[in-house]
Amino acid sequence: MTLNGESKKAQRLANKRRGTFSWALWDWAEQPYPTIMQTFIFPVYLAGAVAAEGSNPDAALGIATAIAGIILALIAPVLGRRSDTSGRRKFWLMVNTYILVGIMVASFFVQPKPEFFIFGLVLYGLGSVIQESAFINYYAMLKSVTTERNIGRVSGYAWGLGYAGGIILLLVSLVGFIMAEVPWFGIGTDDSVNIRAVFLFSAIWTLVFSIPLMLRVPEIAKREGAPKESIIKSYSLLWGQLKSLRAQAPETFKFLISSAIYRDGLAGVFTFGAVLGSLAFGFDQTDIILFGIAANVVAGIGAAIGGRLDDVLGSRTVIIASLVGLIIAGSSVFVFYSAGTITYWIGGLALCLFVGPAQAASRTFVSRFTPHGREGEVFGLYQTTGRAVSFLSGTFWAISISIANSAFGSTGNTIWGIWGLMVILVVGLVLLLRVHPRPAVLNA
């Protein structure tokens, strides 16, 4: 090989690495949405400062989440299918990213007055749909920015970057805006402007850190000869799409079903983790945010380690080990509940340690064993199947607590809710054990 040829090869490798890092950085870029807007600050602000007293804002947030889930379940398969054929996978990822930026900016204008509550709910639900839609195209890019040898490591690294971003976001929010006697930039605290400023900070974060992906990750090619199809036509072809996937990649199809169940259990761990800490262990808002910071540290470490193991042991093995670890840790939180807050810190962080690798390895498994050219379509189904059973964690959580209240003739049995989540994880694990660890895929 000539010197010039070696130079070009080195340049291609450097461009590939920059593209891979830029793809991973999007996990960091979008982190304000799950951390700030969905979990720790915006919903708490809506329920505590915006909603009228006695208006059951927790139920309203649940309804908004359910509506968003239904909408996403209906549109996700079509969005994924159309991104595969149109050659605009990156384009739609960036469109969704900047719509999220707009939603975060708009959230700044949700004042702490009851008349702004519905506006806040709409933003909360809409953001959920947009973020999950973005994930379809983002996950579908994974195979194009990795190789068979490093796909697990890159996925875990990206997930770890996201958790690291969450740590910084929570620290900045807590120290610079929420707890500060004089919030940064001298913005004051009237009308909760210090809390609302966190939403603007989040928007700027996403806007800036999403730029590398836009510039350095190549767009996929348009599928030549693919007929144009209307949205209605896309829906009419959905059933055939499911049947062909089952024939072409049956183990991937089975994995979509099993992962839908255990991923809802993973979501429940985070969704109800703050509630568990507050109601069962007596944590206040500051304690919860501090726990959230620690949880992101531990989850990020777990995701990075899991990513390394993924490439060596396989995605399915990492997921199985993580689910077993989650079941043991969750059961321990209940068994040692009487020990007090130390149980929540140790058991809760142990849960977070295993959530990261389970999440990262799940998207890696789908990427590894999806037929070439159907990545967006399959990740659309990945999102849809997850949303289709998204009622499980909330339902089983509530049923477990209700049974305990009925059995003991009292309320305040929040700790029993953890058994509902453990049941979901066990069912998901049993179904996953029936999936082949390295299934064959027929590429059409």
C-alpha positions as CSV (number, residue, x, y, z in Angstrom):
1,M,0.0,0.0,0.0
2,T,1.3,3.4,-0.9
3,L,1.9,6.2,1.7
4,N,-1.0,8.1,0.2
5,G,-3.2,5.0,0.5
6,E,-2.2,4.5,4.1
7,S,-2.9,8.2,4.8
8,K,-6.4,7.9,3.3
9,K,-7.1,4.7,5.3
10,A,-6.0,6.4,8.5
11,Q,-8.2,9.4,7.7
12,R,-11.2,7.1,7.2
13,L,-10.6,5.4,10.5
14,A,-10.3,8.8,12.3
15,N,-13.5,9.9,10.7
16,K,-15.2,6.6,11.8
17,R,-14.0,7.1,15.4
18,R,-15.2,10.8,15.4
19,G,-18.6,9.6,14.0
20,T,-18.8,6.9,16.7
21,F,-18.0,9.4,19.5
22,S,-20.4,11.9,18.1
23,W,-23.2,9.3,18.0
24,A,-22.5,8.3,21.7
25,L,-22.4,12.0,22.7
26,W,-26.1,12.3,21.8
27,D,-26.9,10.2,24.9
28,W,-25.2,13.0,26.8
29,A,-26.9,15.7,24.8
30,E,-30.5,14.5,25.3
31,Q,-30.0,13.6,29.0
32,P,-31.8,16.8,30.3
33,Y,-35.0,15.3,29.1
34,P,-35.2,12.1,31.1
35,T,-33.3,13.6,34.1
36,I,-34.7,17.1,34.4
37,M,-38.0,17.1,32.4
38,Q,-39.3,13.6,33.1
39,T,-38.1,12.6,36.5
40,F,-36.5,14.9,39.1
41,I,-37.5,18.5,38.5
42,F,-40.2,19.4,35.9
43,P,-42.9,16.9,37.1
44,V,-42.2,17.8,40.7
45,Y,-42.5,21.5,39.8
46,L,-45.8,20.8,38.0
47,A,-47.3,18.8,40.9
48,G,-46.0,21.0,43.7
49,A,-45.8,24.6,42.5
50,V,-48.2,24.8,39.5
51,A,-51.1,22.5,40.2
52,A,-54.0,23.8,42.4
53,E,-54.1,22.3,45.9
54,G,-56.2,19.1,46.1
55,S,-56.3,18.7,42.3
56,N,-54.6,15.2,42.2
57,P,-51.7,16.3,40.0
58,D,-50.1,12.9,40.4
59,A,-53.1,11.3,38.7
60,A,-53.0,13.9,36.0
61,L,-49.4,13.2,35.2
62,G,-50.2,9.5,35.0
63,I,-53.0,10.3,32.5
64,A,-50.6,12.5,30.4
65,T,-48.1,9.7,30.4
66,A,-50.7,7.1,29.4
67,I,-51.9,9.2,26.5
68,A,-48.3,9.8,25.3
69,G,-47.7,6.1,25.4
70,I,-50.8,5.3,23.3
71,I,-49.8,7.9,20.7
72,L,-46.3,6.5,20.5
73,A,-47.4,2.9,20.3
74,L,-49.5,3.9,17.3
75,I,-46.9,5.9,15.4
76,A,-43.6,4.2,16.3
77,P,-43.7,1.3,13.8
78,V,-44.5,3.6,10.9
79,L,-41.8,6.1,11.8
80,G,-39.2,3.4,11.9
81,R,-40.3,1.8,8.7
82,R,-40.3,5.1,6.8
83,S,-36.9,6.1,8.1
84,D,-35.4,2.9,6.6
85,T,-36.5,3.7,3.1
86,S,-36.3,7.5,2.9
87,G,-32.6,7.9,3.7
88,R,-33.5,10.5,6.3
89,R,-32.7,8.8,9.5
90,K,-30.3,11.4,10.9
91,F,-32.6,14.2,9.6
92,W,-35.5,13.0,11.6
93,L,-33.4,12.4,14.7
94,M,-32.2,16.1,14.5
95,V,-35.8,17.3,13.9
96,N,-37.0,15.5,17.0
97,T,-34.0,16.7,19.0
98,Y,-34.7,20.3,18.2
99,I,-38.4,20.0,18.9
100,L,-37.3,18.7,22.4
101,V,-35.2,21.9,22.7
102,G,-38.3,23.9,21.9
103,I,-40.3,22.1,24.5
104,M,-37.7,22.8,27.1
105,V,-37.7,26.5,26.2
106,A,-41.5,26.5,26.3
107,S,-41.4,24.9,29.8
108,F,-39.7,28.1,31.1
109,F,-43.0,29.9,30.5
110,V,-45.0,27.5,32.7
111,Q,-45.5,29.9,35.7
112,P,-46.4,28.6,39.2
113,K,-50.1,29.3,38.8
114,P,-52.9,26.7,38.4
115,E,-53.9,28.1,35.0
116,F,-50.6,27.0,33.5
117,F,-51.0,23.4,34.7
118,I,-52.7,22.1,31.5
119,F,-50.1,23.8,29.4
120,G,-47.4,22.1,31.4
121,L,-49.1,18.7,31.1
122,V,-49.3,19.0,27.3
123,L,-45.6,19.8,27.2
124,Y,-44.8,16.9,29.5
125,G,-46.8,14.4,27.4
126,L,-45.6,15.8,24.0
127,G,-42.0,15.7,25.1
128,S,-42.4,12.0,26.0
129,V,-43.6,11.2,22.5
130,I,-40.9,13.2,20.7
131,Q,-38.1,11.8,22.8
132,E,-39.2,8.2,22.3
133,S,-39.6,8.9,18.5
134,A,-36.0,10.2,18.5
135,F,-34.8,7.0,20.1
136,I,-36.1,5.0,17.1
137,N,-33.7,6.7,14.7
138,Y,-30.9,7.0,17.3
139,Y,-30.9,3.3,18.1
140,A,-31.2,2.4,14.5
141,M,-27.9,4.2,13.8
142,L,-25.9,2.0,16.3
143,K,-25.0,-0.7,13.8
144,S,-23.7,1.9,11.3
145,V,-21.3,3.5,13.7
146,T,-19.9,0.3,15.2
147,T,-18.4,-3.0,14.3
148,E,-19.3,-6.5,15.5
149,R,-16.3,-6.4,17.8
150,N,-17.2,-3.1,19.6
151,I,-20.9,-2.7,19.3
152,G,-21.6,-3.6,22.9
153,R,-18.8,-1.4,24.3
154,V,-20.0,1.6,22.3
155,S,-23.6,1.1,23.4
156,G,-22.6,0.8,27.0
157,Y,-20.2,3.8,26.8
158,A,-22.9,5.9,25.3
159,W,-25.4,5.0,28.0
160,G,-22.7,5.7,30.6
161,L,-22.1,9.1,29.0
162,G,-25.8,9.8,29.4
163,Y,-25.7,9.0,33.1
164,A,-22.6,11.2,33.5
165,G,-24.5,14.0,31.9
166,G,-27.4,13.4,34.4
167,I,-24.9,13.8,37.3
168,I,-23.7,17.2,36.1
169,L,-27.2,18.4,35.3
170,L,-28.5,17.5,38.8
171,L,-25.5,19.1,40.5
172,V,-25.8,22.3,38.5
173,S,-29.5,22.4,39.1
174,L,-29.1,21.9,42.8
175,V,-26.1,24.1,43.5
176,G,-26.7,26.8,41.0
177,F,-30.4,27.3,40.9
178,I,-32.5,25.3,43.5
179,M,-30.6,25.5,46.7
180,A,-28.6,28.7,46.1
181,E,-29.6,31.7,48.2
182,V,-28.7,33.8,45.2
183,P,-29.2,31.7,42.1
184,W,-26.7,32.0,39.3
185,F,-26.9,35.1,37.0
186,G,-28.8,36.9,39.7
187,I,-32.1,35.7,38.4
188,G,-33.8,35.7,41.8
189,T,-36.5,33.3,43.0
190,D,-39.8,35.2,42.3
191,D,-42.4,33.1,40.4
192,S,-40.0,30.1,40.7
193,V,-37.8,31.6,38.0
194,N,-34.8,29.9,39.4
195,I,-36.4,26.5,38.8
196,R,-37.7,27.5,35.4
197,A,-34.2,28.6,34.4
198,V,-33.1,25.0,34.8
199,F,-35.3,24.2,31.8
200,L,-33.6,26.9,29.7
201,F,-30.2,25.6,30.8
202,S,-31.3,22.1,29.7
203,A,-32.4,23.4,26.3
204,I,-29.0,25.0,25.7
205,W,-27.2,21.8,26.8
206,T,-29.1,19.7,24.3
207,L,-28.7,22.3,21.5
208,V,-25.0,22.5,21.9
209,F,-24.0,18.8,22.5
210,S,-26.2,17.5,19.6
211,I,-24.2,19.4,17.0
212,P,-21.4,16.8,16.7
213,L,-23.8,14.1,15.6
214,M,-25.4,16.4,13.1
215,L,-22.0,17.2,11.6
216,R,-20.0,13.9,11.9
217,V,-22.4,11.0,11.6
218,P,-23.3,10.3,7.9
219,E,-26.8,9.9,6.8
220,I,-28.0,6.5,5.5
221,A,-28.5,6.1,1.8
222,K,-32.0,6.2,0.4
223,R,-33.2,2.7,-0.5
224,E,-33.3,2.6,-4.3
225,G,-36.4,1.4,-5.9
226,A,-38.4,1.7,-2.7
227,P,-41.9,2.8,-3.6
228,K,-43.3,5.9,-2.0
229,E,-46.0,5.1,0.5
230,S,-48.5,7.2,2.3
231,I,-48.9,7.0,6.1
232,I,-52.1,5.0,5.6
233,K,-50.3,2.6,3.4
234,S,-47.5,2.2,6.0
235,Y,-50.1,1.2,8.6
236,S,-51.7,-1.3,6.2
237,L,-48.3,-3.0,5.7
238,L,-47.6,-3.2,9.5
239,W,-49.1,-6.7,9.9
240,G,-47.1,-8.0,7.0
241,Q,-44.1,-6.4,8.5
242,L,-44.6,-8.3,11.8
243,K,-45.1,-11.6,10.0
244,S,-42.0,-11.2,7.8
245,L,-39.8,-10.2,10.8
246,R,-41.0,-13.4,12.6
247,A,-40.0,-15.4,9.6
248,Q,-36.7,-13.6,8.9
249,A,-35.5,-13.1,12.5
250,P,-37.7,-15.2,14.8
251,E,-35.4,-14.9,17.8
252,T,-35.4,-11.1,17.4
253,F,-39.1,-11.2,17.3
254,K,-39.2,-13.2,20.6
255,F,-36.7,-10.8,22.1
256,L,-39.0,-7.9,21.4
257,I,-41.7,-9.5,23.4
258,S,-39.6,-10.5,26.4
259,S,-37.7,-7.2,26.5
260,A,-41.0,-5.2,26.4
261,I,-41.9,-6.8,29.8
262,Y,-38.6,-6.6,31.6
263,R,-37.9,-3.1,30.2
264,D,-41.1,-1.9,31.8
265,G,-39.8,-3.3,35.1
266,L,-36.6,-1.4,34.6
267,A,-38.6,1.8,33.9
268,G,-40.6,1.1,37.1
269,V,-37.5,1.0,39.1
270,F,-36.7,4.5,38.1
271,T,-40.2,5.8,38.0
272,F,-41.1,4.6,41.5
273,G,-37.6,4.9,43.0
274,A,-38.2,8.5,44.1
275,V,-41.6,7.6,45.5
276,L,-40.2,4.7,47.4
277,G,-37.4,6.9,48.9
278,S,-39.9,9.6,49.9
279,L,-42.8,7.6,51.2
280,A,-41.2,4.5,52.6
281,F,-37.8,5.8,53.8
282,G,-38.6,9.5,54.5
283,F,-36.3,11.2,52.1
284,D,-37.0,14.9,51.3
285,Q,-36.6,16.6,47.9
286,T,-32.9,17.4,48.5
287,D,-32.2,13.8,49.6
288,I,-33.9,12.5,46.5
289,I,-31.8,14.7,44.2
290,L,-28.6,13.6,46.0
291,F,-29.7,10.0,45.6
292,G,-30.4,10.7,41.9
293,I,-26.8,11.9,41.5
294,A,-25.4,8.8,43.2
295,A,-27.8,6.6,41.2
296,N,-26.5,8.1,37.9
297,V,-22.9,7.5,39.0
298,V,-23.6,3.9,39.8
299,A,-25.8,3.3,36.7
300,G,-23.1,4.8,34.5
301,I,-20.4,2.6,35.9
302,G,-22.7,-0.4,35.4
303,A,-23.5,0.5,31.8
304,A,-19.8,0.9,31.0
305,I,-18.8,-2.4,32.6
306,G,-21.8,-4.1,31.0
307,G,-20.8,-2.8,27.6
308,R,-17.3,-4.3,27.9
309,L,-18.8,-7.7,29.0
310,D,-21.4,-7.5,26.2
311,D,-18.7,-7.8,23.5
312,V,-17.1,-10.8,25.4
313,L,-20.1,-12.7,26.8
314,G,-22.9,-11.6,24.5
315,S,-25.9,-9.2,25.1
316,R,-28.3,-11.9,26.3
317,T,-25.9,-13.0,29.0
318,V,-25.4,-9.5,30.3
319,I,-29.1,-8.9,30.4
320,I,-29.8,-12.2,32.2
321,A,-27.1,-11.4,34.8
322,S,-28.5,-7.9,35.3
323,L,-32.0,-9.1,35.7
324,V,-30.9,-11.6,38.4
325,G,-29.0,-8.8,40.1
326,L,-32.0,-6.6,40.0
327,I,-34.3,-9.2,41.5
328,I,-31.9,-10.0,44.3
329,A,-31.3,-6.3,45.1
330,G,-35.0,-5.4,45.0
331,S,-35.9,-8.3,47.2
332,S,-33.2,-7.2,49.7
333,V,-34.7,-3.7,49.9
334,F,-37.9,-5.3,51.2
335,V,-36.3,-7.9,53.4
336,F,-34.0,-5.3,55.2
337,Y,-36.5,-2.5,55.1
338,S,-36.5,-2.2,58.9
339,A,-32.8,-1.2,58.9
340,G,-33.9,2.2,57.7
341,T,-32.3,4.6,55.1
342,I,-29.1,2.6,54.8
343,T,-31.2,-0.1,53.1
344,Y,-32.4,2.4,50.5
345,W,-29.0,3.7,49.8
346,I,-27.3,0.3,49.5
347,G,-30.2,-1.6,47.9
348,G,-31.4,1.3,45.7
349,L,-27.9,1.9,44.3
350,A,-27.5,-1.8,43.7
351,L,-30.7,-1.7,41.6
352,C,-29.2,1.2,39.6
353,L,-26.0,-0.7,39.1
354,F,-27.8,-3.4,37.1
355,V,-30.3,-1.1,35.3
356,G,-27.7,0.5,33.1
357,P,-26.2,-2.6,31.6
358,A,-29.6,-4.2,31.1
359,Q,-30.8,-1.1,29.1
360,A,-27.6,-0.8,27.0
361,A,-27.3,-4.5,26.2
362,S,-31.0,-4.6,25.2
363,R,-30.5,-2.1,22.3
364,T,-27.2,-3.8,21.4
365,F,-29.0,-7.2,21.1
366,V,-31.6,-5.7,18.7
367,S,-28.8,-4.0,16.7
368,R,-26.8,-7.2,16.4
369,F,-29.7,-9.4,15.3
370,T,-31.8,-7.1,13.1
371,P,-31.8,-7.8,9.3
372,H,-29.8,-5.3,7.4
373,G,-31.9,-2.4,6.2
374,R,-34.7,-3.0,8.7
375,E,-33.0,-1.2,11.7
376,G,-35.4,1.7,11.9
377,E,-38.4,-0.6,11.4
378,V,-37.4,-3.0,14.1
379,F,-36.5,-0.3,16.6
380,G,-39.9,1.2,15.9
381,L,-41.4,-2.1,17.0
382,Y,-39.0,-2.1,19.9
383,Q,-40.5,1.2,21.1
384,T,-44.0,0.0,20.3
385,T,-43.8,-3.3,22.2
386,G,-42.3,-1.4,25.2
387,R,-45.2,1.1,25.2
388,A,-47.8,-1.6,24.6
389,V,-47.1,-3.0,28.1
390,S,-46.1,0.3,29.8
391,F,-49.1,-0.1,32.1
392,L,-47.6,-3.1,33.8
393,S,-45.2,-1.5,36.3
394,G,-47.8,1.0,37.5
395,T,-50.5,-1.6,37.7
396,F,-48.5,-4.2,39.6
397,W,-47.0,-1.5,41.9
398,A,-50.5,-0.3,42.8
399,I,-51.9,-3.8,43.2
400,S,-49.1,-4.9,45.5
401,I,-49.6,-1.9,47.8
402,S,-53.4,-2.3,47.7
403,I,-53.1,-6.0,48.7
404,A,-50.8,-5.0,51.6
405,N,-53.2,-2.2,52.7
406,S,-56.1,-4.7,52.6
407,A,-54.2,-7.4,54.5
408,F,-52.9,-5.2,57.2
409,G,-55.9,-2.9,57.5
410,S,-53.9,0.3,57.1
411,T,-52.1,2.5,54.6
412,G,-48.4,3.4,54.4
413,N,-47.3,0.1,52.9
414,T,-45.4,1.6,50.0
415,I,-42.5,-0.8,50.5
416,W,-44.7,-3.6,49.3
417,G,-44.9,-2.0,45.8
418,I,-41.4,-3.3,45.1
419,W,-42.8,-6.9,44.8
420,G,-45.0,-5.8,41.8
421,L,-41.8,-4.7,40.0
422,M,-40.0,-7.9,40.9
423,V,-42.8,-10.0,39.4
424,I,-42.5,-8.1,36.1
425,L,-38.7,-8.6,36.1
426,V,-39.1,-12.4,36.8
427,V,-41.6,-12.8,34.0
428,G,-39.3,-10.9,31.6
429,L,-36.4,-13.0,32.6
430,V,-38.2,-16.3,32.1
431,L,-39.2,-15.2,28.6
432,L,-35.7,-14.0,27.8
433,L,-34.3,-17.5,28.7
434,R,-36.2,-18.9,25.8
435,V,-34.4,-16.5,23.3
436,H,-31.4,-17.9,21.5
437,P,-28.2,-16.0,22.6
438,R,-26.8,-15.7,19.1
439,P,-29.7,-16.2,16.7
440,A,-29.3,-16.5,12.9
441,V,-30.7,-13.7,10.8
442,L,-31.7,-14.1,7.2
443,N,-30.7,-10.9,5.4
444,A,-33.1,-10.4,2.5
